[in-house]
Amino acid sequence: MEFDYTTLVQGGRPRPYLEIKIRQAGGTNEFDFYGIVDSGADSTAFPFGAAILIGLTDLSKFSQEDCGGATGETTGYVQEAEICVLGTWYRWKITFLPELNDNALLGRADFFRVFRVGFDELAQKFDITPHASND
Amino acid sequence: MPKQVCPGQPASLNLPEKYAGQWVAISGDKVVGAAPTIDKAFAAASEKGEKHPKMVHIPDRAEHLFF
């Protein structure tokens, strides 16, 4: 399926966003977010505030991972959650980052394993196709 | 062939610059809360009775390049 790049602010730069949903594993408290398709992200990450919104508030239930990014080193809090992409729910290990004050990053260990991704930067479009086996 | 409409295609919000750098809570096509942090934007929406707004971070226009 082909998508247009999305501009969020007047005069801003169009980027490859998808509208996605997140909820706890087995939960029903869903929130819609925008996620940017990011081949530079090792796995899918959300701001930690998203974890709180869906009710993941017990820090003892997260595993902690050292994470690095353009802004330096930080601690990621990892827990399974469910992400809805194009109407299908996937259960992935999501890294919630207190330092990420931005939209979700759809990364390689999960999103890119489920979808084949292509970019047409000149046309400002991208294309995602589910792989034959999506488990 | 008509263009395929996909449920994952986000709206190009094109919000005014006053929202740059903010989290916005959106219900329908209206901004129902805005704040520098996700929890405060949600709280603002919640005060208006919106329990499940769409949460979107609006990039700062000054952030021309993203890495």
N, CA and C atoms of all chains as a GROMACS GRO file, in nm:
protein
  606
    1MET      N    1   0.084  -0.119   0.000
    1MET     CA    2   0.000   0.000   0.000
    1MET      C    3   0.088   0.124   0.000
    2GLU      N    4   0.045   0.222  -0.075
    2GLU     CA    5   0.126   0.342  -0.091
    2GLU      C    6   0.070   0.456  -0.005
    3PHE      N    7   0.162   0.528   0.056
    3PHE     CA    8   0.123   0.640   0.142
    3PHE      C    9   0.199   0.765   0.103
    4ASP      N   10   0.133   0.877   0.122
    4ASP     CA   11   0.200   1.006   0.101
    4ASP      C   12   0.275   1.045   0.228
    5TYR      N   13   0.386   1.115   0.214
    5TYR     CA   14   0.449   1.178   0.329
    5TYR      C   15   0.349   1.279   0.388
    6THR      N   16   0.366   1.303   0.518
    6THR     CA   17   0.271   1.386   0.592
    6THR      C   18   0.340   1.509   0.650
    7THR      N   19   0.275   1.623   0.637
    7THR     CA   20   0.327   1.746   0.696
    7THR      C   21   0.243   1.781   0.819
    8LEU      N   22   0.309   1.800   0.932
    8LEU     CA   23   0.234   1.822   1.056
    8LEU      C   24   0.219   1.969   1.093
    9VAL      N   25   0.315   2.052   1.048
    9VAL     CA   26   0.308   2.193   1.082
    9VAL      C   27   0.327   2.274   0.954
   10GLN      N   28   0.258   2.387   0.948
   10GLN     CA   29   0.267   2.470   0.828
   10GLN      C   30   0.412   2.505   0.798
   11GLY      N   31   0.454   2.478   0.676
   11GLY     CA   32   0.591   2.507   0.637
   11GLY      C   33   0.690   2.402   0.680
   12GLY      N   34   0.638   2.295   0.743
   12GLY     CA   35   0.727   2.190   0.794
   12GLY      C   36   0.767   2.092   0.686
   13ARG      N   37   0.851   2.000   0.726
   13ARG     CA   38   0.907   1.903   0.631
   13ARG      C   39   0.818   1.780   0.625
   14PRO      N   40   0.773   1.737   0.506
   14PRO     CA   41   0.693   1.614   0.496
   14PRO      C   42   0.777   1.493   0.534
   15ARG      N   43   0.718   1.401   0.609
   15ARG     CA   44   0.790   1.281   0.655
   15ARG      C   45   0.700   1.159   0.645
   16PRO      N   46   0.762   1.039   0.645
   16PRO     CA   47   0.683   0.915   0.626
   16PRO      C   48   0.618   0.866   0.755
   17TYR      N   49   0.504   0.924   0.787
   17TYR     CA   50   0.430   0.884   0.908
   17TYR      C   51   0.320   0.785   0.871
   18LEU      N   52   0.289   0.698   0.967
   18LEU     CA   53   0.169   0.615   0.962
   18LEU      C   54   0.087   0.644   1.087
   19GLU      N   55  -0.045   0.632   1.074
   19GLU     CA   56  -0.128   0.642   1.193
   19GLU      C   57  -0.143   0.501   1.249
   20ILE      N   58  -0.110   0.486   1.376
   20ILE     CA   59  -0.111   0.355   1.441
   20ILE      C   60  -0.185   0.365   1.574
   21LYS      N   61  -0.211   0.251   1.633
   21LYS     CA   62  -0.272   0.247   1.766
   21LYS      C   63  -0.180   0.168   1.858
   22ILE      N   64  -0.190   0.195   1.988
   22ILE     CA   65  -0.116   0.119   2.088
   22ILE      C   66  -0.208   0.087   2.204
   23ARG      N   67  -0.189  -0.032   2.262
   23ARG     CA   68  -0.260  -0.072   2.384
   23ARG      C   69  -0.173  -0.172   2.458
   24GLN      N   70  -0.208  -0.195   2.585
   24GLN     CA   71  -0.139  -0.299   2.660
   24GLN      C   72  -0.160  -0.434   2.592
   25ALA      N   73  -0.068  -0.528   2.616
   25ALA     CA   74  -0.090  -0.664   2.567
   25ALA      C   75  -0.217  -0.718   2.632
   26GLY      N   76  -0.313  -0.752   2.549
   26GLY     CA   77  -0.440  -0.804   2.599
   26GLY      C   78  -0.534  -0.696   2.651
   27GLY      N   79  -0.497  -0.570   2.635
   27GLY     CA   80  -0.578  -0.462   2.688
   27GLY      C   81  -0.678  -0.406   2.587
   28THR      N   82  -0.756  -0.311   2.632
   28THR     CA   83  -0.854  -0.249   2.544
   28THR      C   84  -0.842  -0.096   2.542
   29ASN      N   85  -0.755  -0.042   2.627
   29ASN     CA   86  -0.740   0.104   2.638
   29ASN      C   87  -0.646   0.152   2.527
   30GLU      N   88  -0.704   0.188   2.413
   30GLU     CA   89  -0.625   0.216   2.293
   30GLU      C   90  -0.607   0.366   2.271
   31PHE      N   91  -0.490   0.401   2.221
   31PHE     CA   92  -0.466   0.540   2.181
   31PHE      C   93  -0.405   0.543   2.040
   32ASP      N   94  -0.448   0.641   1.963
   32ASP     CA   95  -0.392   0.662   1.830
   32ASP      C   96  -0.269   0.752   1.840
   33PHE      N   97  -0.166   0.712   1.768
   33PHE     CA   98  -0.042   0.790   1.760
   33PHE      C   99  -0.001   0.798   1.614
   34TYR      N  100   0.093   0.888   1.586
   34TYR     CA  101   0.162   0.884   1.459
   34TYR      C  102   0.297   0.817   1.483
   35GLY      N  103   0.338   0.732   1.389
   35GLY     CA  104   0.470   0.670   1.396
   35GLY      C  105   0.545   0.699   1.268
   36ILE      N  106   0.672   0.732   1.281
   36ILE     CA  107   0.753   0.758   1.162
   36ILE      C  108   0.826   0.630   1.124
   37VAL      N  109   0.823   0.596   0.998
   37VAL     CA  110   0.891   0.475   0.949
   37VAL      C  111   1.041   0.507   0.947
   38ASP      N  112   1.117   0.437   1.033
   38ASP     CA  113   1.254   0.478   1.062
   38ASP      C  114   1.348   0.359   1.052
   39SER      N  115   1.413   0.344   0.937
   39SER     CA  116   1.504   0.231   0.919
   39SER      C  117   1.627   0.244   1.008
   40GLY      N  118   1.650   0.358   1.065
   40GLY     CA  119   1.764   0.376   1.155
   40GLY      C  120   1.735   0.335   1.298
   41ALA      N  121   1.608   0.304   1.327
   41ALA     CA  122   1.572   0.262   1.463
   41ALA      C  123   1.581   0.109   1.470
   42ASP      N  124   1.656   0.057   1.568
   42ASP     CA  125   1.671  -0.088   1.578
   42ASP      C  126   1.537  -0.157   1.606
   43SER      N  127   1.452  -0.094   1.682
   43SER     CA  128   1.320  -0.152   1.710
   43SER      C  129   1.222  -0.037   1.736
   44THR      N  130   1.096  -0.073   1.749
   44THR     CA  131   0.994   0.030   1.764
   44THR      C  132   1.000   0.092   1.904
   45ALA      N  133   0.991   0.222   1.907
   45ALA     CA  134   1.001   0.296   2.033
   45ALA      C  135   0.890   0.401   2.041
   46PHE      N  136   0.844   0.421   2.163
   46PHE     CA  137   0.744   0.524   2.192
   46PHE      C  138   0.796   0.612   2.304
   47PRO      N  139   0.745   0.732   2.314
   47PRO     CA  140   0.776   0.812   2.433
   47PRO      C  141   0.717   0.743   2.556
   48PHE      N  142   0.784   0.758   2.670
   48PHE     CA  143   0.736   0.688   2.791
   48PHE      C  144   0.595   0.732   2.829
   49GLY      N  145   0.560   0.853   2.793
   49GLY     CA  146   0.425   0.901   2.822
   49GLY      C  147   0.316   0.813   2.761
   50ALA      N  148   0.348   0.747   2.651
   50ALA     CA  149   0.250   0.657   2.589
   50ALA      C  150   0.225   0.537   2.679
   51ALA      N  151   0.332   0.488   2.744
   51ALA     CA  152   0.315   0.375   2.836
   51ALA      C  153   0.218   0.412   2.948
   52ILE      N  154   0.234   0.533   2.998
   52ILE     CA  155   0.146   0.577   3.108
   52ILE      C  156   0.002   0.587   3.060
   53LEU      N  157  -0.017   0.641   2.939
   53LEU     CA  158  -0.153   0.656   2.887
   53LEU      C  159  -0.225   0.522   2.877
   54ILE      N  160  -0.153   0.417   2.836
   54ILE     CA  161  -0.220   0.287   2.819
   54ILE      C  162  -0.218   0.205   2.948
   55GLY      N  163  -0.163   0.262   3.054
   55GLY     CA  164  -0.173   0.198   3.185
   55GLY      C  165  -0.053   0.116   3.227
   56LEU      N  166   0.057   0.127   3.155
   56LEU     CA  167   0.180   0.056   3.195
   56LEU      C  168   0.257   0.146   3.290
   57THR      N  169   0.222   0.138   3.416
   57THR     CA  170   0.278   0.232   3.513
   57THR      C  171   0.366   0.164   3.618
   58ASP      N  172   0.372   0.031   3.617
   58ASP     CA  173   0.452  -0.041   3.717
   58ASP      C  174   0.592  -0.062   3.661
   59LEU      N  175   0.687   0.018   3.709
   59LEU     CA  176   0.823   0.013   3.654
   59LEU      C  177   0.887  -0.124   3.671
   60SER      N  178   0.844  -0.201   3.772
   60SER     CA  179   0.906  -0.332   3.797
   60SER      C  180   0.874  -0.431   3.685
   61LYS      N  181   0.774  -0.401   3.603
   61LYS     CA  182   0.736  -0.493   3.495
   61LYS      C  183   0.807  -0.464   3.363
   62PHE      N  184   0.890  -0.360   3.363
   62PHE     CA  185   0.969  -0.329   3.243
   62PHE      C  186   1.109  -0.388   3.259
   63SER      N  187   1.167  -0.435   3.151
   63SER     CA  188   1.311  -0.459   3.152
   63SER      C  189   1.379  -0.330   3.104
   64GLN      N  190   1.501  -0.311   3.150
   64GLN     CA  191   1.572  -0.188   3.112
   64GLN      C  192   1.681  -0.219   3.012
   65GLU      N  193   1.695  -0.131   2.914
   65GLU     CA  194   1.797  -0.147   2.811
   65GLU      C  195   1.872  -0.015   2.796
   66ASP      N  196   2.003  -0.027   2.780
   66ASP     CA  197   2.081   0.092   2.745
   66ASP      C  198   2.054   0.123   2.598
   67CYS      N  199   2.021   0.245   2.571
   67CYS     CA  200   1.986   0.285   2.434
   67CYS      C  201   2.071   0.406   2.394
   68GLY      N  202   2.101   0.413   2.267
   68GLY     CA  203   2.175   0.527   2.216
   68GLY      C  204   2.101   0.589   2.099
   69GLY      N  205   2.117   0.717   2.083
   69GLY     CA  206   2.051   0.786   1.973
   69GLY      C  207   2.126   0.913   1.940
   70ALA      N  208   2.067   0.990   1.852
   70ALA     CA  209   2.131   1.114   1.810
   70ALA      C  210   2.153   1.208   1.927
   71THR      N  211   2.070   1.193   2.032
   71THR     CA  212   2.081   1.286   2.144
   71THR      C  213   2.163   1.227   2.258
   72GLY      N  214   2.224   1.109   2.237
   72GLY     CA  215   2.310   1.052   2.341
   72GLY      C  216   2.255   0.924   2.399
   73GLU      N  217   2.315   0.883   2.512
   73GLU     CA  218   2.277   0.757   2.577
   73GLU      C  219   2.161   0.779   2.672
   74THR      N  220   2.074   0.677   2.681
   74THR     CA  221   1.961   0.687   2.773
   74THR      C  222   1.917   0.546   2.810
   75THR      N  223   1.825   0.537   2.904
   75THR     CA  224   1.769   0.408   2.943
   75THR      C  225   1.633   0.390   2.879
   76GLY      N  226   1.614   0.274   2.815
   76GLY     CA  227   1.484   0.240   2.758
   76GLY      C  228   1.414   0.141   2.848
   77TYR      N  229   1.284   0.153   2.858
   77TYR     CA  230   1.201   0.064   2.940
   77TYR      C  231   1.119  -0.023   2.844
   78VAL      N  232   1.145  -0.153   2.850
   78VAL     CA  233   1.092  -0.243   2.748
   78VAL      C  234   0.981  -0.330   2.807
   79GLN      N  235   0.871  -0.339   2.735
   79GLN     CA  236   0.762  -0.427   2.775
   79GLN      C  237   0.680  -0.458   2.649
   80GLU      N  238   0.620  -0.576   2.648
   80GLU     CA  239   0.534  -0.610   2.536
   80GLU      C  240   0.411  -0.519   2.536
   81ALA      N  241   0.373  -0.479   2.418
   81ALA     CA  242   0.249  -0.404   2.399
   81ALA      C  243   0.197  -0.441   2.261
   82GLU      N  244   0.076  -0.398   2.231
   82GLU     CA  245   0.016  -0.431   2.102
   82GLU      C  246   0.002  -0.305   2.018
   83ILE      N  247   0.045  -0.318   1.893
   83ILE     CA  248   0.044  -0.206   1.799
   83ILE      C  249  -0.046  -0.244   1.682
   84CYS      N  250  -0.136  -0.156   1.645
   84CYS     CA  251  -0.224  -0.180   1.531
   84CYS      C  252  -0.171  -0.101   1.411
   85VAL      N  253  -0.139  -0.176   1.306
   85VAL     CA  254  -0.092  -0.116   1.181
   85VAL      C  255  -0.186  -0.163   1.070
   86LEU      N  256  -0.246  -0.071   1.001
   86LEU     CA  257  -0.336  -0.103   0.889
   86LEU      C  258  -0.444  -0.202   0.930
   87GLY      N  259  -0.493  -0.187   1.053
   87GLY     CA  260  -0.607  -0.268   1.096
   87GLY      C  261  -0.572  -0.401   1.160
   88THR      N  262  -0.444  -0.436   1.165
   88THR     CA  263  -0.402  -0.562   1.226
   88THR      C  264  -0.320  -0.533   1.352
   89TRP      N  265  -0.351  -0.609   1.458
   89TRP     CA  266  -0.277  -0.591   1.584
   89TRP      C  267  -0.157  -0.684   1.588
   90TYR      N  268  -0.043  -0.630   1.629
   90TYR     CA  269   0.081  -0.706   1.645
   90TYR      C  270   0.130  -0.689   1.788
   91ARG      N  271   0.179  -0.798   1.849
   91ARG     CA  272   0.236  -0.788   1.984
   91ARG      C  273   0.388  -0.782   1.971
   92TRP      N  274   0.444  -0.670   2.006
   92TRP     CA  275   0.588  -0.647   1.993
   92TRP      C  276   0.646  -0.601   2.127
   93LYS      N  277   0.778  -0.623   2.143
   93LYS     CA  278   0.848  -0.566   2.258
   93LYS      C  279   0.876  -0.419   2.226
   94ILE      N  280   0.810  -0.333   2.296
   94ILE     CA  281   0.821  -0.189   2.269
   94ILE      C  282   0.919  -0.126   2.368
   95THR      N  283   1.005  -0.043   2.318
   95THR     CA  284   1.094   0.035   2.404
   95THR      C  285   1.030   0.171   2.430
   96PHE      N  286   1.006   0.198   2.556
   96PHE     CA  287   0.949   0.328   2.595
   96PHE      C  288   1.062   0.415   2.648
   97LEU      N  289   1.077   0.531   2.589
   97LEU     CA  290   1.192   0.617   2.617
   97LEU      C  291   1.149   0.746   2.686
   98PRO      N  292   1.190   0.765   2.810
   98PRO     CA  293   1.159   0.893   2.877
   98PRO      C  294   1.216   1.013   2.804
   99GLU      N  295   1.327   0.993   2.732
   99GLU     CA  296   1.392   1.106   2.664
   99GLU      C  297   1.331   1.135   2.527
  100LEU      N  298   1.241   1.048   2.481
  100LEU     CA  299   1.184   1.067   2.346
  100LEU      C  300   1.060   1.156   2.358
  101ASN      N  301   1.075   1.280   2.322
  101ASN     CA  302   0.960   1.371   2.322
  101ASN      C  303   0.920   1.392   2.177
  102ASP      N  304   0.871   1.284   2.116
  102ASP     CA  305   0.842   1.287   1.973
  102ASP      C  306   0.747   1.172   1.940
  103ASN      N  307   0.704   1.166   1.815
  103ASN     CA  308   0.616   1.058   1.772
  103ASN      C  309   0.690   0.924   1.776
  104ALA      N  310   0.613   0.815   1.765
  104ALA     CA  311   0.672   0.682   1.771
  104ALA      C  312   0.770   0.661   1.656
  105LEU      N  313   0.868   0.574   1.680
  105LEU     CA  314   0.962   0.532   1.576
  105LEU      C  315   0.930   0.387   1.541
  106LEU      N  316   0.900   0.361   1.415
  106LEU     CA  317   0.869   0.225   1.371
  106LEU      C  318   0.997   0.164   1.316
  107GLY      N  319   1.056   0.069   1.391
  107GLY     CA  320   1.190   0.025   1.362
  107GLY      C  321   1.202  -0.114   1.302
  108ARG      N  322   1.327  -0.162   1.295
  108ARG     CA  323   1.356  -0.279   1.213
  108ARG      C  324   1.321  -0.413   1.278
  109ALA      N  325   1.340  -0.428   1.410
  109ALA     CA  326   1.325  -0.561   1.472
  109ALA      C  327   1.182  -0.611   1.467
  110ASP      N  328   1.088  -0.523   1.445
  110ASP     CA  329   0.947  -0.564   1.446
  110ASP      C  330   0.875  -0.511   1.322
  111PHE      N  331   0.862  -0.381   1.309
  111PHE     CA  332   0.788  -0.326   1.195
  111PHE      C  333   0.847  -0.371   1.061
  112PHE      N  334   0.980  -0.359   1.051
  112PHE     CA  335   1.044  -0.392   0.923
  112PHE      C  336   1.050  -0.543   0.899
  113ARG      N  337   1.031  -0.625   1.004
  113ARG     CA  338   1.023  -0.770   0.985
  113ARG      C  339   0.884  -0.811   0.938
  114VAL      N  340   0.785  -0.728   0.969
  114VAL     CA  341   0.649  -0.759   0.926
  114VAL      C  342   0.621  -0.701   0.788
  115PHE      N  343   0.677  -0.584   0.760
  115PHE     CA  344   0.647  -0.514   0.635
  115PHE      C  345   0.774  -0.493   0.552
  116ARG      N  346   0.761  -0.515   0.424
  116ARG     CA  347   0.864  -0.472   0.329
  116ARG      C  348   0.837  -0.325   0.301
  117VAL      N  349   0.941  -0.244   0.309
  117VAL     CA  350   0.924  -0.098   0.302
  117VAL      C  351   1.004  -0.041   0.186
  118GLY      N  352   0.942   0.046   0.111
  118GLY     CA  353   1.013   0.116   0.006
  118GLY      C  354   0.982   0.265   0.011
  119PHE      N  355   1.082   0.346  -0.022
  119PHE     CA  356   1.063   0.491  -0.021
  119PHE      C  357   1.082   0.546  -0.162
  120ASP      N  358   1.000   0.644  -0.197
  120ASP     CA  359   1.021   0.721  -0.318
  120ASP      C  360   1.034   0.866  -0.274
  121GLU      N  361   1.158   0.904  -0.244
  121GLU     CA  362   1.181   1.035  -0.182
  121GLU      C  363   1.143   1.148  -0.278
  122LEU      N  364   1.168   1.129  -0.407
  122LEU     CA  365   1.134   1.235  -0.503
  122LEU      C  366   0.984   1.261  -0.505
  123ALA      N  367   0.907   1.153  -0.502
  123ALA     CA  368   0.761   1.167  -0.505
  123ALA      C  369   0.704   1.191  -0.366
  124GLN      N  370   0.788   1.180  -0.262
  124GLN     CA  371   0.746   1.191  -0.123
  124GLN      C  372   0.633   1.094  -0.092
  125LYS      N  373   0.661   0.970  -0.126
  125LYS     CA  374   0.568   0.860  -0.099
  125LYS      C  375   0.648   0.742  -0.044
  126PHE      N  376   0.579   0.654   0.029
  126PHE     CA  377   0.642   0.529   0.069
  126PHE      C  378   0.541   0.418   0.055
  127ASP      N  379   0.594   0.298   0.050
  127ASP     CA  380   0.510   0.182   0.022
  127ASP      C  381   0.542   0.075   0.124
  128ILE      N  382   0.440   0.017   0.185
  128ILE     CA  383   0.464  -0.095   0.276
  128ILE      C  384   0.378  -0.212   0.234
  129THR      N  385   0.439  -0.330   0.239
  129THR     CA  386   0.371  -0.453   0.199
  129THR      C  387   0.397  -0.559   0.305
  130PRO      N  388   0.293  -0.620   0.361
  130PRO     CA  389   0.319  -0.726   0.459
  130PRO      C  390   0.395  -0.841   0.396
  131HIS      N  391   0.494  -0.893   0.468
  131HIS     CA  392   0.560  -1.015   0.423
  131HIS      C  393   0.459  -1.128   0.426
  132ALA      N  394   0.489  -1.236   0.355
  132ALA     CA  395   0.395  -1.349   0.348
  132ALA      C  396   0.369  -1.406   0.487
  133SER      N  397   0.472  -1.413   0.571
  133SER     CA  398   0.456  -1.466   0.706
  133SER      C  399   0.476  -1.353   0.804
  134ASN      N  400   0.372  -1.323   0.881
  134ASN     CA  401   0.375  -1.206   0.970
  134ASN      C  402   0.372  -1.243   1.116
  135ASP      N  403   0.448  -1.338   1.158
  135ASP     CA  404   0.441  -1.372   1.299
  135ASP      C  405   0.562  -1.323   1.373
  136MET      N  406  -0.688   0.441  -1.245
  136MET     CA  407  -0.730   0.367  -1.125
  136MET      C  408  -0.741   0.466  -1.009
  137PRO      N  409  -0.851   0.464  -0.931
  137PRO     CA  410  -0.862   0.556  -0.819
  137PRO      C  411  -0.757   0.526  -0.713
  138LYS      N  412  -0.713   0.630  -0.647
  138LYS     CA  413  -0.611   0.613  -0.546
  138LYS      C  414  -0.668   0.533  -0.429
  139GLN      N  415  -0.589   0.435  -0.383
  139GLN     CA  416  -0.634   0.352  -0.272
  139GLN      C  417  -0.625   0.432  -0.141
  140VAL      N  418  -0.731   0.430  -0.065
  140VAL     CA  419  -0.731   0.498   0.063
  140VAL      C  420  -0.699   0.395   0.171
  141CYS      N  421  -0.592   0.419   0.244
  141CYS     CA  422  -0.548   0.324   0.345
  141CYS      C  423  -0.579   0.379   0.483
  142PRO      N  424  -0.620   0.295   0.575
  142PRO     CA  425  -0.654   0.344   0.708
  142PRO      C  426  -0.536   0.400   0.784
  143GLY      N  427  -0.414   0.363   0.743
  143GLY     CA  428  -0.298   0.412   0.816
  143GLY      C  429  -0.245   0.545   0.766
  144GLN      N  430  -0.306   0.600   0.660
  144GLN     CA  431  -0.258   0.729   0.609
  144GLN      C  432  -0.296   0.840   0.704
  145PRO      N  433  -0.199   0.904   0.769
  145PRO     CA  434  -0.232   1.013   0.860
  145PRO      C  435  -0.280   1.135   0.784
  146ALA      N  436  -0.359   1.215   0.850
  146ALA     CA  437  -0.396   1.344   0.793
  146ALA      C  438  -0.275   1.435   0.796
  147SER      N  439  -0.254   1.510   0.687
  147SER     CA  440  -0.150   1.614   0.690
  147SER      C  441  -0.208   1.730   0.769
  148LEU      N  442  -0.171   1.740   0.893
  148LEU     CA  443  -0.239   1.834   0.983
  148LEU      C  444  -0.214   1.978   0.945
  149ASN      N  445  -0.091   2.009   0.902
  149ASN     CA  446  -0.058   2.147   0.865
  149ASN      C  447  -0.102   2.246   0.971
  150LEU      N  448  -0.072   2.215   1.095
  150LEU     CA  449  -0.116   2.302   1.204
  150LEU      C  450  -0.038   2.432   1.205
  151PRO      N  451  -0.098   2.538   1.260
  151PRO     CA  452  -0.026   2.666   1.270
  151PRO      C  453   0.102   2.652   1.352
  152GLU      N  454   0.194   2.742   1.328
  152GLU     CA  455   0.325   2.732   1.392
  152GLU      C  456   0.317   2.739   1.544
  153LYS      N  457   0.208   2.793   1.598
  153LYS     CA  458   0.199   2.802   1.745
  153LYS      C  459   0.202   2.664   1.810
  154TYR      N  460   0.173   2.561   1.733
  154TYR     CA  461   0.176   2.425   1.788
  154TYR      C  462   0.311   2.357   1.770
  155ALA      N  463   0.404   2.420   1.701
  155ALA     CA  464   0.534   2.358   1.677
  155ALA      C  465   0.603   2.329   1.810
  156GLY      N  466   0.656   2.208   1.821
  156GLY     CA  467   0.723   2.166   1.944
  156GLY      C  468   0.629   2.117   2.052
  157GLN      N  469   0.500   2.112   2.023
  157GLN     CA  470   0.399   2.074   2.122
  157GLN      C  471   0.345   1.933   2.093
  158TRP      N  472   0.297   1.869   2.195
  158TRP     CA  473   0.209   1.754   2.177
  158TRP      C  474   0.068   1.807   2.162
  159VAL      N  475  -0.005   1.756   2.065
  159VAL     CA  476  -0.145   1.796   2.052
  159VAL      C  477  -0.233   1.673   2.066
  160ALA      N  478  -0.346   1.693   2.129
  160ALA     CA  479  -0.448   1.589   2.140
  160ALA      C  480  -0.558   1.628   2.041
  161ILE      N  481  -0.594   1.534   1.956
  161ILE     CA  482  -0.687   1.563   1.847
  161ILE      C  483  -0.809   1.473   1.858
  162SER      N  484  -0.924   1.535   1.846
  162SER     CA  485  -1.050   1.459   1.841
  162SER      C  486  -1.122   1.501   1.713
  163GLY      N  487  -1.151   1.405   1.627
  163GLY     CA  488  -1.203   1.441   1.496
  163GLY      C  489  -1.096   1.518   1.422
  164ASP      N  490  -1.128   1.641   1.382
  164ASP     CA  491  -1.024   1.723   1.318
  164ASP      C  492  -0.991   1.845   1.403
  165LYS      N  493  -1.024   1.837   1.533
  165LYS     CA  494  -1.000   1.952   1.621
  165LYS      C  495  -0.891   1.923   1.723
  166VAL      N  496  -0.809   2.024   1.750
  166VAL     CA  497  -0.712   2.015   1.858
  166VAL      C  498  -0.787   2.042   1.988
  167VAL      N  499  -0.784   1.943   2.078
  167VAL     CA  500  -0.856   1.957   2.205
  167VAL      C  501  -0.762   1.971   2.324
  168GLY      N  502  -0.632   1.969   2.295
  168GLY     CA  503  -0.534   1.991   2.400
  168GLY      C  504  -0.398   2.008   2.338
  169ALA      N  505  -0.316   2.092   2.396
  169ALA     CA  506  -0.179   2.111   2.346
  169ALA      C  507  -0.090   2.151   2.463
  170ALA      N  508   0.028   2.090   2.467
  170ALA     CA  509   0.122   2.118   2.575
  170ALA      C  510   0.259   2.065   2.533
  171PRO      N  511   0.364   2.109   2.602
  171PRO     CA  512   0.498   2.059   2.566
  171PRO      C  513   0.519   1.911   2.597
  172THR      N  514   0.438   1.854   2.686
  172THR     CA  515   0.455   1.713   2.720
  172THR      C  516   0.326   1.637   2.692
  173ILE      N  517   0.343   1.509   2.668
  173ILE     CA  518   0.229   1.425   2.629
  173ILE      C  519   0.125   1.418   2.742
  174ASP      N  520   0.173   1.410   2.866
  174ASP     CA  521   0.079   1.395   2.978
  174ASP      C  522  -0.003   1.522   2.996
  175LYS      N  523   0.059   1.637   2.977
  175LYS     CA  524  -0.015   1.763   2.994
  175LYS      C  525  -0.113   1.786   2.879
  176ALA      N  526  -0.075   1.745   2.758
  176ALA     CA  527  -0.168   1.759   2.645
  176ALA      C  528  -0.289   1.668   2.665
  177PHE      N  529  -0.262   1.547   2.715
  177PHE     CA  530  -0.373   1.456   2.741
  177PHE      C  531  -0.462   1.510   2.853
  178ALA      N  532  -0.399   1.564   2.956
  178ALA     CA  533  -0.477   1.620   3.067
  178ALA      C  534  -0.568   1.733   3.019
  179ALA      N  535  -0.517   1.817   2.930
  179ALA     CA  536  -0.598   1.927   2.877
  179ALA      C  537  -0.718   1.874   2.799
  180ALA      N  538  -0.695   1.767   2.722
  180ALA     CA  539  -0.805   1.707   2.647
  180ALA      C  540  -0.905   1.640   2.741
  181SER      N  541  -0.851   1.575   2.841
  181SER     CA  542  -0.936   1.502   2.935
  181SER      C  543  -1.030   1.596   3.009
  182GLU      N  544  -0.979   1.718   3.039
  182GLU     CA  545  -1.064   1.817   3.106
  182GLU      C  546  -1.184   1.856   3.020
  183LYS      N  547  -1.168   1.837   2.889
  183LYS     CA  548  -1.279   1.868   2.797
  183LYS      C  549  -1.364   1.744   2.768
  184GLY      N  550  -1.338   1.637   2.843
  184GLY     CA  551  -1.420   1.517   2.826
  184GLY      C  552  -1.369   1.422   2.720
  185GLU      N  553  -1.252   1.451   2.663
  185GLU     CA  554  -1.197   1.363   2.558
  185GLU      C  555  -1.106   1.260   2.625
  186LYS      N  556  -1.150   1.136   2.627
  186LYS     CA  557  -1.077   1.032   2.699
  186LYS      C  558  -0.978   0.956   2.611
  187HIS      N  559  -0.999   0.957   2.481
  187HIS     CA  560  -0.909   0.885   2.391
  187HIS      C  561  -0.875   0.967   2.268
  188PRO      N  562  -0.816   1.085   2.288
  188PRO     CA  563  -0.777   1.164   2.170
  188PRO      C  564  -0.658   1.101   2.101
  189LYS      N  565  -0.641   1.139   1.976
  189LYS     CA  566  -0.520   1.101   1.902
  189LYS      C  567  -0.406   1.190   1.952
  190MET      N  568  -0.291   1.129   1.982
  190MET     CA  569  -0.181   1.206   2.038
  190MET      C  570  -0.070   1.219   1.932
  191VAL      N  571  -0.038   1.343   1.897
  191VAL     CA  572   0.060   1.369   1.790
  191VAL      C  573   0.159   1.475   1.836
  192HIS      N  574   0.287   1.448   1.814
  192HIS     CA  575   0.388   1.550   1.842
  192HIS      C  576   0.413   1.630   1.716
  193ILE      N  577   0.408   1.761   1.729
  193ILE     CA  578   0.427   1.851   1.614
  193ILE      C  579   0.572   1.899   1.614
  194PRO      N  580   0.646   1.865   1.510
  194PRO     CA  581   0.788   1.906   1.509
  194PRO      C  582   0.802   2.058   1.508
  195ASP      N  583   0.914   2.100   1.563
  195ASP     CA  584   0.948   2.242   1.558
  195ASP      C  585   0.994   2.275   1.416
  196ARG      N  586   0.942   2.380   1.361
  196ARG     CA  587   0.982   2.416   1.224
  196ARG      C  588   1.131   2.443   1.216
  197ALA      N  589   1.189   2.488   1.327
  197ALA     CA  590   1.332   2.517   1.326
  197ALA      C  591   1.415   2.390   1.313
  198GLU      N  592   1.349   2.276   1.346
  198GLU     CA  593   1.418   2.147   1.335
  198GLU      C  594   1.410   2.105   1.187
  199HIS      N  595   1.496   2.163   1.107
  199HIS     CA  596   1.484   2.143   0.963
  199HIS      C  597   1.524   2.003   0.920
  200LEU      N  598   1.626   1.949   0.985
  200LEU     CA  599   1.671   1.816   0.948
  200LEU      C  600   1.659   1.724   1.068
  201PHE      N  601   1.615   1.602   1.043
  201PHE     CA  602   1.594   1.506   1.151
  201PHE      C  603   1.687   1.388   1.131
  202PHE      N  604   1.760   1.352   1.237
  202PHE     CA  605   1.849   1.235   1.230
  202PHE      C  606   1.819   1.141   1.343
   0.00000   0.00000   0.00000
